[in-house]
Amino acid sequence: MTRSFKSLLAGLIGLASVLTVAPIAQAADLSSYSGDPGVCGEAWVLNKITSRFAHQVRNVPHLPDVQITDFRRINERRYQPAEENWPIGRRYCDARVVLSDGHERTIWYLIEEGQGFAGVGDNVEFCVSGFDRWYVYNGACRILR
């Protein structure tokens, strides 16, 4: 087998294993939620946020070394469907996250339809209260509210 074929095969096997593995129990544990959060509470969304938050606290200086352990009170605050003048459908969500240090914080997040890598899948942007050190989402996460 050629090197490129082996790389492609390894990548496909890795993708298949990620898609078939059960979601992270901590991130998707909705036992404290009473109601249907819709897409905002789907495991793939919560797992993506959990993973990207872990990357953020490891790579942004002076952030506490904590992880998201649970999501609570998940809500879809607003839905903007795709239409001719607004081609990207967006869902604005909020929740409470429990961090590994025991503190609970508010999180705001946005799910953009069809804006994933190379236009495949959906994109998720999020902001945890107190963790937007560089004001990417305008102080106090205002852009995602």
VEXTORDREN-379017 format. One record per residue: x negated, y negated, z of N, C-alpha, C, O in turn; residue number from 1; residue in one letter. Coordinates in steps of 0.02 Angstrom, whole numbers. Layout:
{atom {X, Y, Z}, {X, Y, Z}, {X, Y, Z}, {X, Y, Z}, NUM, "A"}
...
REM end
This chain:
{atom {-42, 59, 0}, {0, 0, 0}, {-44, -62, 0}, {-99, -63, 29}, 1, "M"}
{atom {-20, -114, -32}, {-58, -175, -34}, {-49, -213, 31}, {-1, -202, 69}, 2, "T"}
{atom {-95, -259, 43}, {-92, -298, 104}, {-29, -340, 108}, {2, -345, 161}, 3, "R"}
{atom {-8, -371, 52}, {53, -413, 54}, {115, -371, 66}, {161, -393, 100}, 4, "S"}
{atom {116, -310, 38}, {174, -266, 50}, {177, -246, 123}, {231, -244, 152}, 5, "F"}
{atom {120, -231, 153}, {118, -212, 223}, {142, -271, 267}, {178, -261, 315}, 6, "K"}
{atom {121, -332, 249}, {142, -391, 287}, {217, -401, 281}, {251, -415, 330}, 7, "S"}
{atom {243, -393, 221}, {315, -401, 210}, {353, -348, 249}, {403, -364, 282}, 8, "L"}
{atom {330, -286, 246}, {363, -232, 282}, {362, -244, 358}, {412, -234, 392}, 9, "L"}
{atom {305, -267, 384}, {300, -282, 455}, {347, -338, 475}, {379, -336, 527}, 10, "A"}
{atom {352, -389, 432}, {398, -444, 446}, {470, -422, 447}, {509, -443, 490}, 11, "G"}
{atom {490, -380, 399}, {558, -355, 397}, {574, -311, 457}, {629, -315, 485}, 12, "L"}
{atom {527, -270, 477}, {538, -228, 536}, {545, -272, 598}, {587, -259, 641}, 13, "I"}
{atom {503, -323, 603}, {507, -369, 660}, {574, -405, 661}, {604, -413, 714}, 14, "G"}
{atom {597, -428, 603}, {662, -462, 599}, {718, -415, 618}, {764, -435, 655}, 15, "L"}
{atom {716, -354, 593}, {767, -305, 609}, {769, -290, 684}, {823, -283, 712}, 16, "A"}
{atom {710, -286, 715}, {710, -272, 787}, {737, -329, 827}, {770, -318, 878}, 17, "S"}
{atom {725, -391, 805}, {752, -449, 840}, {828, -450, 834}, {863, -466, 882}, 18, "V"}
{atom {854, -434, 775}, {925, -436, 764}, {963, -380, 799}, {1022, -387, 814}, 19, "L"}
{atom {929, -324, 812}, {963, -268, 843}, {954, -265, 919}, {990, -228, 952}, 20, "T"}
{atom {907, -303, 946}, {895, -303, 1018}, {953, -340, 1052}, {977, -390, 1027}, 21, "V"}
{atom {974, -315, 1109}, {1026, -348, 1147}, {1002, -417, 1169}, {943, -425, 1183}, 22, "A"}
{atom {1047, -466, 1172}, {1027, -533, 1192}, {1001, -535, 1264}, {1016, -491, 1304}, 23, "P"}
{atom {962, -586, 1278}, {934, -594, 1345}, {992, -604, 1394}, {1033, -648, 1386}, 24, "I"}
{atom {994, -562, 1444}, {1050, -563, 1490}, {1054, -628, 1529}, {1109, -654, 1540}, 25, "A"}
{atom {997, -655, 1548}, {999, -716, 1588}, {1028, -774, 1548}, {1069, -812, 1573}, 26, "Q"}
{atom {1006, -781, 1486}, {1028, -838, 1446}, {1101, -832, 1427}, {1136, -883, 1422}, 27, "A"}
{atom {1125, -773, 1415}, {1192, -764, 1391}, {1241, -744, 1446}, {1298, -727, 1431}, 28, "A"}
{atom {1221, -746, 1508}, {1264, -727, 1563}, {1317, -781, 1574}, {1302, -834, 1602}, 29, "D"}
{atom {1377, -768, 1551}, {1430, -818, 1556}, {1479, -800, 1611}, {1536, -822, 1610}, 30, "L"}
{atom {1457, -761, 1658}, {1502, -738, 1711}, {1530, -796, 1751}, {1584, -789, 1780}, 31, "S"}
{atom {1495, -851, 1755}, {1519, -907, 1794}, {1564, -953, 1753}, {1587, -1004, 1779}, 32, "S"}
{atom {1577, -936, 1689}, {1619, -978, 1646}, {1688, -948, 1642}, {1695, -887, 1631}, 33, "Y"}
{atom {1738, -988, 1649}, {1806, -964, 1642}, {1838, -1000, 1583}, {1859, -1058, 1590}, 34, "S"}
{atom {1843, -967, 1527}, {1871, -997, 1467}, {1830, -977, 1407}, {1779, -943, 1414}, 35, "G"}
{atom {1851, -998, 1348}, {1816, -980, 1286}, {1777, -1040, 1261}, {1806, -1088, 1237}, 36, "D"}
{atom {1710, -1038, 1267}, {1670, -1094, 1244}, {1659, -1095, 1169}, {1629, -1142, 1143}, 37, "P"}
{atom {1684, -1045, 1132}, {1676, -1042, 1060}, {1603, -1033, 1041}, {1566, -998, 1075}, 38, "G"}
{atom {1584, -1064, 985}, {1516, -1057, 960}, {1465, -1083, 1011}, {1410, -1057, 1015}, 39, "V"}
{atom {1484, -1132, 1050}, {1438, -1161, 1099}, {1413, -1110, 1150}, {1359, -1118, 1178}, 40, "C"}
{atom {1451, -1057, 1161}, {1432, -1007, 1210}, {1406, -942, 1180}, {1395, -894, 1216}, 41, "G"}
{atom {1396, -941, 1114}, {1371, -880, 1083}, {1299, -866, 1104}, {1260, -911, 1115}, 42, "E"}
{atom {1284, -801, 1109}, {1218, -780, 1134}, {1161, -807, 1092}, {1109, -827, 1120}, 43, "A"}
{atom {1168, -809, 1026}, {1113, -832, 984}, {1097, -905, 997}, {1038, -925, 995}, 44, "W"}
{atom {1148, -946, 1013}, {1137, -1017, 1028}, {1101, -1023, 1095}, {1051, -1059, 1099}, 45, "V"}
{atom {1126, -989, 1146}, {1096, -994, 1213}, {1026, -965, 1214}, {982, -992, 1249}, 46, "L"}
{atom {1014, -912, 1177}, {947, -882, 1174}, {898, -929, 1139}, {840, -936, 1160}, 47, "N"}
{atom {921, -962, 1086}, {877, -1009, 1050}, {859, -1067, 1096}, {801, -1088, 1097}, 48, "K"}
{atom {908, -1093, 1133}, {894, -1148, 1179}, {845, -1125, 1233}, {797, -1161, 1249}, 49, "I"}
{atom {857, -1067, 1262}, {813, -1041, 1315}, {741, -1033, 1290}, {694, -1053, 1324}, 50, "T"}
{atom {733, -1005, 1231}, {667, -995, 1203}, {632, -1061, 1187}, {573, -1070, 1203}, 51, "S"}
{atom {668, -1107, 1157}, {637, -1171, 1139}, {624, -1214, 1201}, {575, -1253, 1202}, 52, "R"}
{atom {665, -1208, 1252}, {652, -1244, 1315}, {588, -1218, 1347}, {547, -1257, 1372}, 53, "F"}
{atom {578, -1151, 1347}, {517, -1122, 1375}, {455, -1148, 1337}, {404, -1163, 1367}, 54, "A"}
{atom {461, -1153, 1271}, {406, -1180, 1231}, {393, -1253, 1249}, {336, -1275, 1255}, 55, "H"}
{atom {447, -1291, 1259}, {440, -1362, 1275}, {404, -1373, 1341}, {358, -1414, 1345}, 56, "Q"}
{atom {423, -1337, 1393}, {392, -1348, 1459}, {319, -1325, 1460}, {280, -1349, 1501}, 57, "V"}
{atom {301, -1278, 1416}, {231, -1256, 1412}, {188, -1306, 1374}, {128, -1311, 1387}, 58, "R"}
{atom {218, -1344, 1327}, {178, -1385, 1282}, {184, -1460, 1291}, {147, -1498, 1260}, 59, "N"}
{atom {231, -1483, 1331}, {236, -1555, 1344}, {204, -1569, 1412}, {225, -1540, 1463}, 60, "V"}
{atom {154, -1612, 1414}, {120, -1626, 1477}, {166, -1654, 1531}, {213, -1691, 1517}, 61, "P"}
{atom {152, -1635, 1593}, {185, -1661, 1653}, {259, -1641, 1659}, {297, -1675, 1695}, 62, "H"}
{atom {280, -1588, 1627}, {347, -1561, 1640}, {339, -1504, 1688}, {289, -1467, 1685}, 63, "L"}
{atom {387, -1495, 1734}, {382, -1439, 1780}, {384, -1372, 1743}, {418, -1366, 1692}, 64, "P"}
{atom {349, -1323, 1769}, {347, -1257, 1738}, {407, -1216, 1762}, {402, -1177, 1809}, 65, "D"}
{atom {464, -1227, 1729}, {526, -1192, 1747}, {555, -1161, 1684}, {534, -1176, 1628}, 66, "V"}
{atom {604, -1117, 1694}, {639, -1086, 1639}, {714, -1090, 1652}, {735, -1097, 1709}, 67, "Q"}
{atom {753, -1085, 1599}, {826, -1082, 1606}, {844, -1010, 1626}, {824, -963, 1592}, 68, "I"}
{atom {881, -1004, 1680}, {901, -937, 1702}, {975, -923, 1692}, {996, -865, 1690}, 69, "T"}
{atom {1016, -976, 1684}, {1088, -965, 1675}, {1120, -1028, 1645}, {1096, -1083, 1653}, 70, "D"}
{atom {1175, -1017, 1609}, {1216, -1071, 1582}, {1283, -1069, 1616}, {1312, -1015, 1625}, 71, "F"}
{atom {1309, -1126, 1636}, {1374, -1130, 1669}, {1416, -1186, 1638}, {1389, -1234, 1610}, 72, "R"}
{atom {1482, -1179, 1644}, {1530, -1230, 1621}, {1515, -1254, 1550}, {1505, -1314, 1538}, 73, "R"}
{atom {1512, -1208, 1504}, {1498, -1224, 1434}, {1560, -1253, 1401}, {1614, -1225, 1405}, 74, "I"}
{atom {1552, -1310, 1368}, {1608, -1344, 1335}, {1589, -1366, 1265}, {1532, -1386, 1253}, 75, "N"}
{atom {1636, -1363, 1219}, {1628, -1396, 1155}, {1662, -1464, 1162}, {1723, -1468, 1170}, 76, "E"}
{atom {1622, -1517, 1159}, {1648, -1584, 1170}, {1680, -1614, 1108}, {1729, -1651, 1112}, 77, "R"}
{atom {1651, -1597, 1050}, {1675, -1627, 988}, {1655, -1584, 929}, {1602, -1553, 930}, 78, "R"}
{atom {1698, -1582, 878}, {1682, -1546, 816}, {1693, -1594, 758}, {1746, -1624, 751}, 79, "Y"}
{atom {1641, -1601, 717}, {1644, -1641, 657}, {1638, -1594, 598}, {1583, -1574, 581}, 80, "Q"}
{atom {1694, -1577, 566}, {1690, -1529, 510}, {1655, -1561, 450}, {1656, -1621, 441}, 81, "P"}
{atom {1624, -1518, 409}, {1593, -1541, 348}, {1648, -1564, 300}, {1700, -1532, 294}, 82, "A"}
{atom {1635, -1619, 267}, {1681, -1645, 216}, {1640, -1684, 165}, {1579, -1689, 171}, 83, "E"}
{atom {1672, -1710, 116}, {1637, -1741, 60}, {1590, -1797, 83}, {1533, -1801, 60}, 84, "E"}
{atom {1613, -1840, 127}, {1572, -1897, 151}, {1526, -1878, 208}, {1481, -1917, 226}, 85, "N"}
{atom {1536, -1820, 238}, {1497, -1797, 295}, {1481, -1724, 283}, {1516, -1680, 308}, 86, "W"}
{atom {1427, -1709, 244}, {1417, -1641, 218}, {1394, -1589, 269}, {1391, -1530, 252}, 87, "P"}
{atom {1378, -1608, 329}, {1353, -1561, 379}, {1402, -1557, 437}, {1414, -1607, 471}, 88, "I"}
{atom {1430, -1498, 448}, {1474, -1488, 505}, {1434, -1487, 569}, {1380, -1456, 572}, 89, "G"}
{atom {1458, -1520, 621}, {1422, -1523, 684}, {1468, -1509, 743}, {1526, -1531, 744}, 90, "R"}
{atom {1442, -1472, 791}, {1477, -1458, 854}, {1434, -1487, 910}, {1376, -1470, 917}, 91, "R"}
{atom {1464, -1530, 950}, {1430, -1560, 1008}, {1453, -1523, 1070}, {1513, -1517, 1083}, 92, "Y"}
{atom {1405, -1498, 1108}, {1420, -1456, 1166}, {1384, -1483, 1228}, {1335, -1520, 1223}, 93, "C"}
{atom {1409, -1464, 1286}, {1373, -1477, 1348}, {1383, -1419, 1395}, {1429, -1378, 1387}, 94, "D"}
{atom {1340, -1415, 1444}, {1343, -1362, 1494}, {1301, -1382, 1554}, {1270, -1436, 1554}, 95, "A"}
{atom {1300, -1340, 1603}, {1253, -1347, 1659}, {1205, -1288, 1654}, {1226, -1231, 1642}, 96, "R"}
{atom {1141, -1301, 1663}, {1092, -1247, 1663}, {1062, -1241, 1733}, {1049, -1291, 1766}, 97, "V"}
{atom {1051, -1179, 1753}, {1017, -1165, 1815}, {945, -1150, 1797}, {932, -1107, 1754}, 98, "V"}
{atom {898, -1185, 1828}, {828, -1176, 1814}, {796, -1129, 1865}, {825, -1116, 1918}, 99, "L"}
{atom {738, -1103, 1848}, {705, -1054, 1891}, {684, -1083, 1958}, {669, -1045, 2004}, 100, "S"}
{atom {683, -1149, 1965}, {666, -1179, 2030}, {729, -1189, 2073}, {725, -1217, 2128}, 101, "D"}
{atom {787, -1165, 2048}, {849, -1169, 2086}, {890, -1231, 2072}, {948, -1235, 2093}, 102, "G"}
{atom {863, -1280, 2037}, {900, -1341, 2022}, {947, -1330, 1963}, {934, -1288, 1919}, 103, "H"}
{atom {1001, -1367, 1963}, {1050, -1364, 1909}, {1049, -1431, 1873}, {1052, -1484, 1906}, 104, "E"}
{atom {1047, -1430, 1807}, {1045, -1492, 1767}, {1095, -1488, 1711}, {1118, -1434, 1691}, 105, "R"}
{atom {1112, -1546, 1685}, {1157, -1550, 1627}, {1116, -1542, 1563}, {1061, -1567, 1558}, 106, "T"}
{atom {1145, -1506, 1516}, {1115, -1499, 1450}, {1167, -1519, 1398}, {1225, -1501, 1403}, 107, "I"}
{atom {1144, -1556, 1348}, {1186, -1573, 1291}, {1153, -1542, 1231}, {1092, -1544, 1224}, 108, "W"}
{atom {1194, -1514, 1186}, {1165, -1484, 1126}, {1212, -1491, 1067}, {1272, -1502, 1074}, 109, "Y"}
{atom {1181, -1485, 1008}, {1214, -1496, 945}, {1200, -1437, 900}, {1143, -1415, 894}, 110, "L"}
{atom {1252, -1410, 869}, {1244, -1355, 822}, {1262, -1382, 753}, {1318, -1404, 741}, 111, "I"}
{atom {1213, -1382, 708}, {1223, -1408, 640}, {1230, -1349, 592}, {1185, -1308, 586}, 112, "E"}
{atom {1287, -1346, 558}, {1302, -1290, 513}, {1259, -1293, 450}, {1253, -1345, 418}, 113, "E"}
{atom {1229, -1237, 434}, {1189, -1230, 373}, {1124, -1268, 373}, {1096, -1281, 319}, 114, "G"}
{atom {1099, -1287, 431}, {1037, -1325, 434}, {979, -1287, 465}, {931, -1317, 489}, 115, "Q"}
{atom {984, -1221, 465}, {929, -1179, 491}, {870, -1181, 444}, {869, -1220, 396}, 116, "G"}
{atom {821, -1140, 457}, {760, -1138, 417}, {778, -1125, 344}, {812, -1076, 328}, 117, "F"}
{atom {754, -1168, 300}, {766, -1164, 227}, {841, -1162, 211}, {862, -1133, 161}, 118, "A"}
{atom {882, -1195, 253}, {953, -1199, 241}, {992, -1136, 257}, {1051, -1131, 241}, 119, "G"}
{atom {959, -1087, 289}, {993, -1025, 306}, {1010, -1026, 380}, {966, -1038, 422}, 120, "V"}
{atom {1072, -1014, 396}, {1093, -1014, 466}, {1104, -1085, 492}, {1105, -1133, 455}, 121, "G"}
{atom {1113, -1089, 557}, {1128, -1153, 589}, {1068, -1176, 631}, {1028, -1136, 654}, 122, "D"}
{atom {1064, -1242, 641}, {1011, -1272, 681}, {1040, -1291, 749}, {1099, -1309, 754}, 123, "N"}
{atom {1000, -1287, 801}, {1021, -1308, 868}, {971, -1359, 894}, {910, -1346, 895}, 124, "V"}
{atom {995, -1417, 914}, {955, -1468, 947}, {983, -1474, 1018}, {1043, -1469, 1028}, 125, "E"}
{atom {939, -1484, 1067}, {963, -1488, 1136}, {922, -1537, 1176}, {866, -1556, 1157}, 126, "F"}
{atom {950, -1558, 1232}, {915, -1603, 1278}, {938, -1587, 1349}, {998, -1590, 1364}, 127, "C"}
{atom {890, -1570, 1391}, {905, -1557, 1462}, {891, -1621, 1500}, {838, -1651, 1493}, 128, "V"}
{atom {938, -1641, 1542}, {931, -1702, 1581}, {866, -1702, 1620}, {851, -1655, 1658}, 129, "S"}
{atom {826, -1754, 1611}, {762, -1760, 1646}, {703, -1728, 1611}, {647, -1733, 1636}, 130, "G"}
{atom {714, -1695, 1554}, {660, -1661, 1518}, {646, -1692, 1450}, {608, -1663, 1410}, 131, "F"}
{atom {674, -1750, 1435}, {660, -1783, 1371}, {606, -1836, 1384}, {618, -1896, 1378}, 132, "D"}
{atom {547, -1812, 1400}, {492, -1855, 1421}, {474, -1908, 1369}, {456, -1964, 1388}, 133, "R"}
{atom {478, -1892, 1305}, {458, -1938, 1253}, {518, -1974, 1221}, {511, -2005, 1168}, 134, "W"}
{atom {576, -1971, 1253}, {637, -2006, 1231}, {655, -1989, 1158}, {676, -2033, 1121}, 135, "Y"}
{atom {647, -1927, 1140}, {665, -1904, 1073}, {740, -1914, 1061}, {761, -1932, 1006}, 136, "V"}
{atom {780, -1903, 1112}, {853, -1910, 1106}, {878, -1973, 1140}, {935, -1975, 1165}, 137, "Y"}
{atom {837, -2024, 1142}, {854, -2090, 1170}, {872, -2080, 1244}, {917, -2042, 1259}, 138, "N"}
{atom {838, -2113, 1288}, {846, -2104, 1360}, {911, -2073, 1382}, {964, -2091, 1357}, 139, "G"}
{atom {908, -2027, 1427}, {965, -1991, 1456}, {1003, -1950, 1404}, {1063, -1939, 1412}, 140, "A"}
{atom {969, -1928, 1353}, {997, -1883, 1302}, {1058, -1912, 1265}, {1100, -1874, 1241}, 141, "C"}
{atom {1062, -1978, 1259}, {1121, -2011, 1230}, {1137, -1989, 1159}, {1196, -1987, 1141}, 142, "R"}
{atom {1088, -1973, 1118}, {1102, -1955, 1049}, {1143, -1891, 1043}, {1183, -1884, 996}, 143, "I"}
{atom {1135, -1845, 1090}, {1171, -1781, 1086}, {1236, -1781, 1125}, {1271, -1730, 1127}, 144, "L"}
{atom {1254, -1835, 1155}, {1316, -1837, 1195}, {1377, -1844, 1153}, {1432, -1846, 1179}, 145, "R"}
REM end
